[in-house]
């Protein structure tokens, strides 16, 4: 194990959300890097007509989850139901607390 993070080869660049499960490249280290947020928590969910948006604390839209209430249109466009879209957006909004 590397006692000093500065000795780890992975600390040569800023952390990103993609680094959540990045394993250190230094064989002696073998640790996981700490999480850094490019999209600061908490994340919030806003429901609009036809889509649900997940926002970070700074107002950056992280994802749009589209849905359709009319079954015929939903089938033709292969969209989610409102309840499925709510569930997906809620789970995305929970990611910072689950990973950090």
Residue frames as a rotation matrix with the C-alpha (Angstrom) as fourth column:
UNK 1
0.577 0.817 0.000 0.00
0.817 -0.577 0.000 0.00
0.000 0.000 -1.000 0.00
UNK 2
-0.365 -0.616 0.698 1.09
0.552 -0.747 -0.370 3.55
0.749 0.250 0.613 -0.66
UNK 3
-0.218 0.241 -0.946 0.96
0.943 -0.198 -0.268 5.64
-0.252 -0.950 -0.185 2.51
UNK 4
-0.442 -0.028 -0.897 1.17
0.024 -1.000 0.019 8.98
-0.897 -0.013 0.442 0.75
UNK 5
0.573 0.733 0.366 -1.34
0.409 0.131 -0.903 9.70
-0.710 0.667 -0.225 -2.05
UNK 6
0.590 -0.410 -0.696 1.33
-0.677 -0.720 -0.150 11.79
-0.440 0.560 -0.703 -3.75
UNK 7
-0.502 -0.824 0.264 3.30
-0.573 0.545 0.612 8.56
-0.648 0.156 -0.745 -4.33
UNK 8
-0.006 0.607 0.795 0.42
0.415 0.725 -0.550 7.03
-0.910 0.326 -0.256 -6.23
UNK 9
-0.881 -0.387 0.272 0.64
0.375 -0.222 0.900 7.37
-0.288 0.895 0.341 -10.02
UNK 10
-0.192 0.907 0.374 -3.12
0.945 0.068 0.320 8.03
0.265 0.415 -0.871 -10.19
UNK 11
0.391 0.369 -0.843 -2.92
0.705 -0.709 0.016 11.38
-0.592 -0.601 -0.537 -8.44
UNK 12
-0.671 -0.741 -0.017 -1.36
0.526 -0.493 0.693 13.06
-0.522 0.457 0.721 -11.48
UNK 13
-0.784 0.492 0.378 -4.70
0.109 -0.490 0.865 14.34
0.611 0.719 0.331 -12.76
UNK 14
-0.610 0.624 0.487 -7.93
-0.791 -0.453 -0.410 15.70
-0.035 -0.636 0.771 -11.28
UNK 15
-0.819 0.420 0.391 -10.51
0.267 0.882 -0.388 13.17
-0.508 -0.214 -0.835 -10.20
UNK 16
-0.668 0.690 -0.279 -13.67
-0.671 -0.397 0.626 12.84
0.321 0.605 0.729 -12.26
UNK 17
0.207 0.844 0.495 -16.97
-0.917 0.343 -0.201 11.07
-0.340 -0.412 0.845 -11.79
UNK 18
0.647 -0.010 -0.762 -15.55
-0.492 0.758 -0.428 8.28
0.582 0.652 0.485 -13.97
UNK 19
-0.382 -0.922 -0.071 -12.93
-0.468 0.259 -0.845 7.57
0.797 -0.289 -0.530 -11.28
UNK 20
0.373 0.596 0.711 -15.44
-0.911 0.092 0.401 6.18
0.174 -0.798 0.577 -8.81
UNK 21
0.902 0.009 0.432 -14.30
-0.137 0.954 0.267 2.59
-0.410 -0.300 0.861 -9.37
UNK 22
0.642 -0.734 -0.221 -10.85
-0.401 -0.076 -0.913 3.36
0.654 0.675 -0.343 -10.79
UNK 23
0.896 -0.413 -0.162 -8.26
0.400 0.593 0.698 1.05
-0.192 -0.691 0.697 -9.29
UNK 24
0.584 -0.742 -0.329 -4.83
-0.549 -0.660 0.514 2.52
-0.598 -0.119 -0.792 -8.70
UNK 25
0.864 -0.310 -0.398 -2.28
-0.258 0.406 -0.877 1.65
0.433 0.860 0.271 -11.39
UNK 26
-0.127 -0.939 0.320 0.54
-0.878 -0.044 -0.477 1.43
0.462 -0.341 -0.818 -8.85
UNK 27
0.075 0.188 -0.979 0.89
0.004 0.982 0.189 -2.27
0.997 -0.018 0.073 -7.93
UNK 28
-0.771 -0.443 -0.457 2.06
0.435 0.157 -0.887 -1.44
0.465 -0.883 0.071 -4.41
UNK 29
-0.808 0.488 0.330 -0.95
-0.576 -0.771 -0.271 0.79
0.122 -0.409 0.904 -3.80
UNK 30
-0.813 0.492 -0.311 -3.93
0.387 0.856 0.343 -1.39
0.435 0.159 -0.886 -4.63
UNK 31
-0.584 0.631 -0.510 -6.41
0.434 -0.289 -0.853 1.12
-0.686 -0.720 -0.105 -3.21
UNK 32
0.114 0.693 0.712 -9.40
0.973 -0.221 0.060 2.82
0.199 0.686 -0.700 -4.69
UNK 33
-0.821 -0.381 0.425 -9.25
0.351 -0.924 -0.150 6.57
0.450 0.026 0.893 -5.21
UNK 34
-0.556 0.643 -0.527 -11.48
0.467 -0.283 -0.838 8.82
-0.687 -0.712 -0.143 -3.21
UNK 35
0.046 0.712 0.701 -14.54
0.999 -0.042 -0.022 10.23
0.014 0.701 -0.713 -4.93
UNK 36
-0.763 -0.172 -0.623 -14.56
0.185 -0.982 0.045 13.77
-0.620 -0.081 0.781 -6.22
UNK 37
0.166 0.932 0.323 -17.68
0.754 0.091 -0.650 15.34
-0.635 0.352 -0.687 -7.69
UNK 38
-0.916 -0.271 0.296 -17.65
0.401 -0.633 0.662 17.25
0.008 0.725 0.688 -10.94
UNK 39
-0.249 0.924 0.290 -21.39
-0.028 -0.307 0.951 17.54
0.968 0.229 0.102 -10.29
UNK 40
-0.917 -0.291 0.273 -21.76
-0.255 -0.100 -0.962 18.60
0.307 -0.951 0.018 -6.66
UNK 41
-0.347 0.813 -0.468 -24.49
0.745 0.542 0.388 17.01
0.569 -0.214 -0.794 -4.57
UNK 42
-0.369 0.587 0.721 -27.23
0.117 0.799 -0.590 17.16
-0.922 -0.133 -0.364 -3.63
UNK 43
-0.989 0.147 0.023 -28.91
0.020 -0.019 1.000 16.28
0.147 0.989 0.016 -6.90
UNK 44
-0.463 0.885 -0.049 -32.56
-0.289 -0.203 -0.936 17.22
-0.838 -0.419 0.350 -7.33
UNK 45
-0.739 0.338 0.583 -35.35
0.653 0.572 0.497 16.02
-0.165 0.748 -0.643 -9.59
UNK 46
-0.528 0.612 -0.589 -37.78
-0.448 -0.789 -0.419 18.23
-0.722 0.043 0.691 -11.51
UNK 47
-0.436 0.471 0.767 -40.75
0.699 0.714 -0.041 16.84
-0.566 0.519 -0.640 -13.41
UNK 48
-0.637 0.243 -0.732 -41.86
-0.536 -0.822 0.193 18.68
-0.554 0.515 0.654 -16.54
UNK 49
0.517 0.855 -0.031 -44.38
-0.561 0.312 -0.767 17.81
-0.647 0.414 0.641 -19.22
UNK 50
0.930 -0.065 -0.361 -42.91
-0.266 0.558 -0.786 14.75
0.252 0.827 0.502 -20.93
UNK 51
0.164 -0.918 -0.361 -39.59
0.234 0.392 -0.890 14.55
0.958 0.061 0.279 -19.12
UNK 52
0.976 -0.026 -0.217 -37.91
0.212 -0.127 0.969 14.50
-0.053 -0.992 -0.119 -15.74
UNK 53
0.423 -0.859 0.289 -34.64
-0.124 -0.371 -0.920 16.37
0.898 0.353 -0.264 -15.23
UNK 54
0.679 -0.363 -0.638 -31.98
0.733 0.285 0.618 15.56
-0.043 -0.887 0.460 -12.63
UNK 55
0.683 -0.391 0.618 -30.04
-0.121 -0.894 -0.432 18.68
0.721 0.220 -0.658 -11.59
UNK 56
-0.138 -0.735 -0.664 -26.85
0.845 0.262 -0.467 19.09
0.517 -0.625 0.585 -9.56
UNK 57
0.137 0.184 -0.973 -26.46
0.867 -0.498 0.028 21.74
-0.479 -0.848 -0.228 -6.83
UNK 58
-0.648 -0.508 -0.567 -25.10
0.197 -0.831 0.520 24.29
-0.735 0.226 0.639 -9.33
UNK 59
0.234 0.843 -0.484 -28.09
-0.409 -0.367 -0.836 23.99
-0.882 0.393 0.259 -11.67
UNK 60
-0.619 -0.478 -0.624 -26.37
-0.776 0.250 0.578 21.79
-0.120 0.842 -0.526 -14.26
UNK 61
0.580 0.814 -0.029 -28.82
-0.798 0.561 -0.223 19.37
-0.165 0.152 0.974 -15.89
UNK 62
-0.400 -0.772 0.494 -27.33
-0.673 0.614 0.413 15.90
-0.622 -0.167 -0.765 -15.49
UNK 63
-0.956 0.133 0.262 -29.92
0.264 0.780 0.567 13.83
-0.129 0.611 -0.781 -17.31
UNK 64
-0.367 0.902 -0.225 -33.30
-0.922 -0.385 -0.040 14.02
-0.123 0.193 0.973 -18.97
UNK 65
-0.902 0.201 0.381 -35.59
0.176 0.979 -0.099 10.99
-0.393 -0.022 -0.919 -18.58
UNK 66
-0.692 0.637 -0.339 -38.40
-0.704 -0.493 0.511 11.08
0.159 0.592 0.790 -21.13
UNK 67
-0.783 0.532 0.321 -41.83
0.297 0.774 -0.559 9.52
-0.546 -0.342 -0.765 -20.67
UNK 68
-0.752 0.648 -0.119 -45.24
-0.441 -0.361 0.822 9.40
0.489 0.671 0.557 -22.33
UNK 69
-0.609 0.607 0.510 -48.64
-0.518 0.181 -0.836 8.95
-0.600 -0.774 0.204 -20.64
UNK 70
0.412 0.789 -0.456 -50.53
-0.863 0.178 -0.472 7.88
-0.291 0.588 0.754 -23.77
UNK 71
0.214 -0.350 0.912 -49.94
-0.116 0.918 0.380 4.12
-0.970 -0.187 0.156 -24.26
UNK 72
0.817 0.117 0.565 -50.18
0.510 0.311 -0.802 4.33
-0.270 0.943 0.194 -28.08
UNK 73
0.813 -0.560 0.159 -47.63
-0.390 -0.726 -0.566 7.13
0.433 0.398 -0.809 -28.35
UNK 74
0.362 -0.685 0.632 -45.44
-0.795 0.127 0.593 5.48
-0.486 -0.718 -0.499 -25.72
UNK 75
0.466 -0.121 0.877 -45.37
0.231 0.973 0.011 2.24
-0.854 0.197 0.481 -27.69
UNK 76
0.899 -0.077 0.432 -44.63
0.422 -0.116 -0.899 3.94
0.119 0.990 -0.072 -31.01
UNK 77
0.614 -0.681 0.399 -41.84
-0.501 -0.727 -0.470 6.10
0.610 0.089 -0.787 -29.58
UNK 78
0.309 -0.446 -0.840 -40.60
0.538 0.810 -0.232 3.40
0.784 -0.380 0.491 -27.15
UNK 79
-0.286 -0.322 0.902 -40.78
-0.475 -0.771 -0.425 5.78
0.832 -0.550 0.068 -24.20
UNK 80
-0.892 -0.101 -0.441 -41.08
0.328 0.528 -0.783 5.01
0.312 -0.843 -0.438 -20.50
UNK 81
0.316 0.942 -0.111 -44.18
0.705 -0.155 0.692 5.33
0.635 -0.296 -0.713 -18.37
UNK 82
0.391 -0.114 0.913 -44.26
-0.402 -0.914 0.058 8.29
0.828 -0.390 -0.403 -15.97
UNK 83
0.920 0.009 0.391 -43.76
-0.374 0.314 0.873 5.96
-0.115 -0.949 0.292 -12.98
UNK 84
0.672 -0.722 0.166 -40.76
0.738 0.672 -0.064 4.22
-0.066 0.165 0.984 -14.56
UNK 85
0.187 -0.591 0.785 -39.20
0.401 -0.683 -0.610 7.59
0.897 0.429 0.109 -15.44
UNK 86
0.635 0.095 0.767 -39.73
-0.578 -0.601 0.553 8.82
0.513 -0.794 -0.327 -11.87
UNK 87
0.950 -0.265 0.166 -38.07
0.080 0.719 0.690 5.69
-0.302 -0.642 0.704 -10.48
UNK 88
0.414 -0.833 0.367 -35.05
0.863 0.230 -0.450 6.02
0.291 0.503 0.814 -12.78
UNK 89
0.204 -0.309 0.929 -34.63
0.026 -0.947 -0.321 9.74
0.979 0.090 -0.185 -12.07
UNK 90
0.822 0.142 0.551 -34.95
-0.526 -0.183 0.831 9.17
0.219 -0.973 -0.076 -8.31
UNK 91
0.833 -0.545 0.098 -32.29
0.462 0.782 0.419 6.46
-0.305 -0.303 0.903 -8.42
UNK 92
0.216 -0.759 0.614 -29.94
0.710 -0.310 -0.632 8.66
0.670 0.572 0.472 -10.44
UNK 93
0.406 0.014 0.914 -30.43
-0.336 -0.927 0.164 11.48
0.850 -0.374 -0.372 -7.92
UNK 94
0.965 -0.017 0.262 -29.38
-0.242 0.335 0.911 9.08
-0.103 -0.942 0.319 -5.11
UNK 95
0.694 -0.709 -0.127 -26.01
0.433 0.551 -0.713 8.23
0.575 0.440 0.690 -6.71
UNK 96
0.021 -0.777 0.629 -23.88
-0.368 -0.591 -0.718 10.80
0.929 -0.217 -0.299 -4.81
UNK 97
0.256 0.119 0.959 -25.02
-0.966 0.010 0.257 9.48
0.021 -0.993 0.118 -1.43
UNK 98
0.975 0.134 0.178 -24.55
-0.139 0.990 0.014 5.86
-0.174 -0.039 0.984 -2.50
UNK 99
0.646 -0.759 0.082 -21.07
0.517 0.356 -0.779 6.37
0.562 0.546 0.622 -3.96
UNK 100
-0.058 -0.702 0.710 -19.66
-0.170 -0.694 -0.700 8.98
0.984 -0.161 -0.080 -1.63
